[in-house]
Amino acid sequence: MGKVNVLKSEVASLEANNEESKRIVTCLEQQLEFATSGATIINTWKITQEFKIAKHQIGKLRRPKQLIERY
């Protein structure tokens, strides 16, 4: 649960300043919500890695659907 809470706060702090980053942030927020509700079992390590990748690529992604479609 600790990792999820940290990720939630990091997601909340991201600035979704364009359509690409908004879609990425929305996808990550939905996955974190599922994780905390117990609706699905997910690998939090994988989410952490995907989040780190997305955080560095926001604004640079040419195809944000690649990240979204993984979920």
Secondary structure, DSSP 8 states (H G I E B T S, - for coil): -HHHHHHHHHHHHS---SHHHHHHHHHHHHHHHHHHHTSS---HHHHHHHHHHHHHHTTT-S-THHHHHT-
